[in-house]
């Protein structure tokens, strides 16, 4: 039996280094090393309408620049169609509350 899932793949910029929100300013103040921009690709199971089904991700990968993030996002979209993206069993930690 083969199980099929609808997946939601998201790649976002984490701009803690340049954002003016309270948490970013706080992180820059307490950090002992330079805070840098980075990109995160996350995969969630999704509903029929394409929205994430839960706040727990199945897969996560970080990238240091936009070019790598674009390539990684495209690979992340392509690999599940061939059964080659392995979802790691990890502690289920919500990405938002």
Residue pairs with C-beta under 8 A, 6 or more apart in sequence:
5 45
5 46
6 45
6 46
6 47
6 48
6 50
7 43
7 44
7 45
7 46
7 58
7 80
8 43
8 44
8 45
8 46
8 50
8 51
8 52
8 53
9 41
9 42
9 43
9 73
9 76
9 77
10 41
10 42
10 43
10 44
11 39
11 40
11 41
11 42
11 69
11 70
11 72
11 73
11 76
12 39
12 40
13 37
13 38
13 39
14 37
14 38
14 39
14 40
15 24
15 37
16 23
16 24
16 27
16 28
16 35
16 37
17 24
17 28
17 34
17 35
17 36
17 37
18 24
18 37
27 35
28 35
36 64
38 62
38 63
38 64
39 62
39 63
39 64
39 65
39 66
39 68
39 69
39 72
40 60
40 61
40 62
40 63
41 59
41 60
41 61
41 62
41 63
41 69
41 72
41 73
41 76
42 57
42 59
42 60
42 95
43 57
43 58
43 59
43 60
43 76
43 80
43 85
43 87
44 52
44 53
44 54
44 56
44 57
44 58
45 52
45 53
45 54
45 58
46 52
46 53
47 53
55 94
55 95
55 96
55 97
56 92
56 93
56 94
56 95
57 95
58 87
59 76
59 85
59 87
59 88
61 72
61 76
63 69
63 72
76 85
79 85
